[in-house]
Amino acid sequence: MFEIAELGRKLSKEEYREVLPQLRTDLLAAQRELQSADFPVVVLLSGVEGAGKGEALNLLHEWMDARYMHAHALGEPTSEHLEHPEFWRFWMALPPHGRIGLFVGNWYTQPIIGRAFDKMGSGEFERSLARIKAFEKTLHDDGALVLKYWFHLSEDKQRKRLKRLRADPDRAWRVTKKDRRFLKHYGKLRRVSAHALRETSTGETPWTVIEGGDTRYRNVTMARHLLEELSKHLRRRKVAPQKVVAPSPVEQRPVTILDQLDLSRKLSRPEYRRELERWQGRLAVLAREAWEKKVGAALVFEGWDAAGKGGAVRRMIRALDARQYRVIPIAAPTDEERAHHYLWRFWRHLPTPGKLSIYDRSWYGRVLVERVEGFATEDEWRRAYYEINEFEEQLSDFGLLVIKFWLHISPDEQLRRFREREHKPWKQHKITEEDYRNRGKIPAYQVAADEMIGRTSTEFAPWTLVEADDKPFARIKVLETVCTRLERALERRKK
């Protein structure tokens, strides 16, 4: 068990007054340096009720510049939170680069309370801890400084503290039913908390346990540790900045899974009209049922330039109620988006139950364009496979369908479509010099796409490869796939 020692440490008033001025000065200096850094600071203030989490939160706002700090107390999920995967609310609360996010209620709160009060089984609790470790690893690997403080108070000290508060008419309101309930179950809460701390105290994101019995000792210990870790992280990011290097061109492209697609597959115009009416009608019925049964979906469209992604999306949404879906075009990230982990902007646009989010390009840009063009380091795009699979698994576990399409066309067909765009006024906005430039990197993109498909086509989020040289065939295959996946999901809901 992760034991928490009863140390009884104290700091005298004289010692406190002596160290405070320099400590506050150094904290402010480090915070000013952080403002121009390329990483955020995530601080978790957890621990025993009455051990000083709230006081520590207020103190940091007093000692540092509150304009560049974001405080969060995430307790019971709200109705809005319940319409999204569990970690959606935590992703939405993450601070941008150069800022400090302080979490009193955080991703540990509900699992620990749920397990201690038998609302969560041991298997579910262990899965929650595993997901927390994966989340914190994702933040750490992206450069974030994650500091986790557990403020400890013995059962006897907690009981005496509550007794003093109840005896003071001006402070008695601070003692809640929850405080009394937690004191009653102190032993079980401690055992569950100790297990959680042991399982999630990793080399990258360790827990720091601070005794909360003496206020002055608690304050100085926390502030000194925060200052030390922030200063070290600032130095590390300066000394060893990550270099982005474009990969070497592919000299001889290997045979990939995309080469196995039969691009000669076609539909005649009469077949296309008949099949289009059939599958659009089917989708309209299924979409209404999905709305009633609260089955949502994230649809991902990737593929070559001019492969027909937009056309496939348009044929699909003609069967849908405009209130039920959003089409999200993904371009270069904004300044706000660049100041967060690359997945943050995709968490923002997740559909709620019963609705559809349709991504024209997606989070796979990290392992495609960012990899090939050298916008991401090799470490960044290589670890993205794990991060993307974890992300999609969370969506699936929540009940969202993840339907992914790669629309594949031959280089000759792509060139024909480029030239067609140049000669049609209503399509000229779609063609740029960059589109032609990218044709020179087709081998590199095909290698990247092959690895992406192989490493992220999972049981819960498989890829559908679409032969798209013939637009009618591609559009019908997309419609049929969406209908099939929705139908299966609705059938599962009935069981």
N, C-alpha and C positions, 0 to 999 in steps of 0.2 A: 504493500500500500504506500501511496505517496504521503509520508508522514509530515505533519505540520508541528514543529516544535513550539512549546510554550516558553518563550525566551524572556518575557518580561522586560524588554529593553526600554530605556527611557532616555530623554534628553532634557537637560535642565533649561530653565528660561534663559540663563546667561549664555549657554552654549547656542541656543536657538537664535538669540539676538545677534550673536557674533557671526554665525555662518550665513544668516539670511541675506544681507545686502549683496554680497558677492555672488551667492547662488542665484538670486533673481537677475542680477546683471548678466551673468553668463547664460542663463536661460533665454533672455531676450536677444542676446547676441546670436545664439545658435538659431533661434527662430527667424531672425532677420536673414541669416544665411540660407536657411531652408526655403525661404520665399522664392529664391531663384534656382532651386534645385530641381532635378528631374524625377523626384519621387515623393509620395505622400507618407505621412506618419499615421498609423492606426493604433490607438491606445485603448486597451480594454481595462476597465475598472470593475473588477468582480470581487466576490467574496461574501463573507458572513454578514447578515443584516446587522446594522449598527456598528460595523467595523470602520466606517468612514468613507465609503465610495462617493457619496454625494458631496461630502466636505472636500474630498480630494479634487473632484470635478470643479467645484466653485473656486478652490484655491488656485488651480492652474489658470483659470480664466482671470483671476486677480493678479497673478504674478507675471503672466505673459500677455501678449497682444491678442485680445479676444476677437479682433476682426479677422484673424486668420486661423480661427479654430471653429470646429463644428461639433456641437454636443448632441448626443442622441441617447434617449432612454427607451429602448425597444423592448417592451414587455409583451403582454398578450397581443397576438396579431389582430389587426382590425379587419373589417369586412373587405376592404381593398386589398390588404395583404393576402387574405385567404383566396382571392381570385388569381393569385400568381404562385409560382413555385416558391417553396420555403425561403430560399436564399435571395429572392428578388428584392425584398425590402433591405437586406444588408448591402447588396450591390448598389442599390439606389442611394444609400447613405454614405458610400465611400467618399473620402475627401479627394480632391484633385491634387496634382503635383504641387508641392510647395505649401501644403496646408496640413493641419493636424485634425484628425477625427477622433473624438472621445466618445466611447460607448460605455454607458453604465449598464443598460440592458443590452445584451448582445446575443450572439449565436449560441452561447453556452446556457443562457438563462432557462429557456423552455425545456431542453433535454434534461438538465439536472433536476429541475422541479418536477417534471413529468415522471422521471424514474424514481425519485425519492418518495413521491406520493402515489406510486403504483398506477400511474396513468400511461406509462410506457413500459413495454416489456424489455427484457435484457437484450434481445436480438435487435430490436428497433433502436435501443440506446447505443449499442455498439456501432450500428450503421450510421447513426447521427454523428458520433465521434469521428468515424472514418470520413464522412463528408466534410466535417469541420476541418480536419487535417488537410484534406485536398484543397479546400477553399483558401486556407492560410498559406499553403504551399504555392498556390497560384499567385497570391498577392506578393509573397516574398520573392518568387522567381522573377516577377515583373519589376522588382526593385523597391517595393514598399518596405518601410521599417514597421514591423508589427511588434508592439510591446504589450505584454499581458501581465497585469498585476492582480494578485489575489490577496485581498485584505482579510487577515484572520483575526478572530476574537474567540477566546475560550467560552465555553458554555456559561461558566460562572460570571465572567466579565460581561457577557451579553445580558444575563439576567439582572445583574446590578445596574447596568446602563439603562435598561427599560424601566427598572424600578425608580431610578432617579428622575427620569423624564416624566413618568406618571405622577410623581410627587410635586412637580413644578407646574403650576397652573398655566404658565405662559408657553410651556413646551409639551404638555401632555398630549396635544393633538398629533404629535409626531409618532406616537405609539399606535400602530394600526393592528387590525385583526390579523393581517398577514404576519406582522412581527411576532405576535403571540403564538400563532400557529407554527411558525418556523422554529421558535424557541422550543416548543413542545416536541418537535421532531428533529432537534439539533443533531442527535447521534446519526440518524439515517442520512440527513442532508450532508453531514461531514463525510460519511463513508462514500456516498455517491460522488461528491465533489472531489475527494481525494483520488478516486479512480479516474475521473474525467481529467484531472490535472496530470496524472501519471501518463495516461494514454496520449495526451495531446501536447505534452511538453517536449518538443522536438529540438534538434540542434538549430534549426532555422527560426523557430518561434517558441522559445522556452517560456515557461511561467516564472514569474518572480513573486515569491510569497513575502508579504510584509505584515508584521504584527501590528494590529490597530489599537492596542490598548493604550498607548501613549500617543496623543495627537501630534506633538512636536516631532517625536521620533518618526512617526509614520509619514508626515509631510516631507521632512528633509530626506528620508531614505528614498521615497518615490521620486522626488525632484532630482536628486543626485543621479539616480539610476537613469532617468529619462535623459538628463543632460549628457551623461557619459555615452549612452547608446546612440543618441542623435549625433553627437560630435564624431564618434567613430564611423557612423554610416556616411556622414558628409565627407569624411576623409577618404573612405573607401571608394565612393562614387567619383571623387576627383582623381584619385590615383590611377584607377583602372576603368576608364570609360569604355563602354562597349563600342566596338568598331563595326560598322555596317559595310560589308564587302559584297559586291555583286558576284554571284557564282560564275564560274567559268562556263563558257558556252559549251553545249553538248556537241561533241565532234561527230559521234555516230549514235543516232537515236536507237535504243533497244526497242524490241517489239513490246507493245503495251496492251492492256486489256481493251483499250479503245480501238486498236487495230482489228480486233475480232468482230466488231460490229458490222453488220451488213447494211451499208449505206445506199444500197440499191432498192431498199424497201419503199414502196409507193402505194398511194391510193388514187384511184381514178376520181374525177370530179363528182360523178354521181354517187360513188361509194362514200366520198368525203362528206357530201351534203347529208346523206342518210345517217352516217355515223355521228356527225356533229349534232344533228337534231336529237338523236337517241341519247348520247352521253350528256349533253347539256340539260336535257329534260331529267335525266337520272340524277345529275348533280344538284339540280334545283330542289328535288324532293329530299335528297340526303342532307343537303345543307340546312333545310328547315328542321329536319329531325335532329341534326347535330345541335342546332340552336336550342331546341327544346330539351335535349338530353345533356346540354352543357359540354359537348365534345368540341374542343378547340384544336387548332392545327397551325403549325409553322411550316410554310411551304418555301423551299429554297430552290432558286433557279440559278444554275451556274452553266458555263459553257463558253464556246468560242464567240468572239465578236461576230455579229450578224448571224448567229445560229438560230434565231427565231424565238428567243426567250420572251420578248415583249408581245409578239403575236400569240404565243401559247397562253400567256397570262390574260390577254384581252378576250380570247375565246372562252376562257374559264370564267372570268368575272361576269360575262354576259348572263350566266345562269344564276348569279348570286344577287342577294339584296345588298345594296351599297352600304347599308348600316351594319352589315355583318363582317366586313373585311376591310383591311388596309393594305395598299400596295406600297412597299417601302423601297425606294430606289437607293442603293448604296453607292456613294461616291467617295472621294477622298475625305478623310475625317476632318471635322472642324477643329478649331483650337481647343474648344471645351472637350471634345472627344479625345484628342491627343493627350490631354492632361489626365486621362484615366486609362485603366487597363483596356486593351482593344475590345474585349468582350462586353464592356460596360454599355456601349451604345446599342448592342443587340438585346441585352437584358431590358433596356428601356422600352423596346417596341414589342415585347411579347404579347400575344393575344390573351384575352381573358376567356374563360370557359364559354364555348359556343361560338367563338369568333375565329377568324382566320387572319394571320399575318403573312403576307406574300412578299418575300424578299427577292428583289431583282439584284443579284449579287448578294454576298452574305459574309459571315465570319470566316468563310474559306478563303477570303482574300489574303489572310495571313500566310497560308501555305501555297498560294498561287502567285498573284501579282507581287506581293511583298517579298516572297521568296525569290522569284525570277528577276525582279527589277532591283533587288538589293535594298529594299526599304526596311527589311527586318534582318536582324543578325541570324546566323545559323542556329544559335541556341534558342532564339525566340521562335522561329518557325518550327524547329524540331519538337520543342515541348508543346507546341500548339495542338498537335494531334491528341495528346492526352487531355489537354484543357478542353478541346472541342468535344471529345467523347464524353467527358464528365458533364459538361454543359448540357449536351443533348440527352444524356441519361436522366438528369434532373428534370428536364421538360417531360420526358416520357414517364417517369415515376409520378409526376404530378397529374398525368392524364392527357397531356398534349400530344397530338400526333406530330411527328417530324417527318415530312415528306420531301425528299431531296432529288432533284433532277440535274443531270448533266446532259446538255444538248450538244450533240457531236456532229460536225460537218467536215467534209474534206477541204483541203486547202484550195482546190480548184473551184468548189462551190462557194467558198468564202469570197474568193476574188471576184467571181461573177456577181455576187450580191453587192460587194463594195462598188463595183462599176455601175450597177443598176441604181444604187443610191445617188451616185454623182449625177445621174441624168434625170432623176425625178425630183422636182423642186420640193415636194413635201417630205422627202427623205434625206435631202442634202445635209440637214443638221446632224444626222447620225454618223456622218463619215468625217474623219479627221486624218491629218498626217500621221498621228500616233497609231491609228488603226493599221496603216500600211507598215509602219516601223515594227509593230508587234509581230507581223508575219515572219520577220527574220528570226523570231524567237520561238517559233512553233515547236521545234524539237524540245527546247527546255520546258515550255509550258506543258507539253504532252507527258514528259517524264514526271513533272510535278503533279499533274492531274492523276496519273496512274498511281503514284504513291499515296496521294490523298484518298482516292477511291478505295484502295486496298486497306488503308489504316483507319478509315472512318466509316466504312460500310458495316454497321453493326446490326445486331438483331433488332434493336429498338429504333434504329434510324438508318435503314439501308438506302443505298443509292439506286436510283433508276436511271439507266443509261438509255438515252433516246437517240435513235437514228434520225437525224434531222436534215439530211440533204433534200428530202421531200417535206415541205412545210405541212401539207395536210396530214401526212402520216404522223409527224411529230406531235401535232396538236391533238390528234385523237388519242395517241398513246398517253399523253399527259392527262387528258380528261379521264380516260379509263383508269389510269393508276390512282388518281385522286379519289374517284368513285369507289374503287375496290378497297382502298385503305380506310375510307370513311365507313363503308359498309361493314368491314370487319370490326372496326372499333365500336360501332353501334351494336353489333351482335354481342360483343363481349359485355357491353353495359346491360344487356337484357338477362345475362346469366347470373 
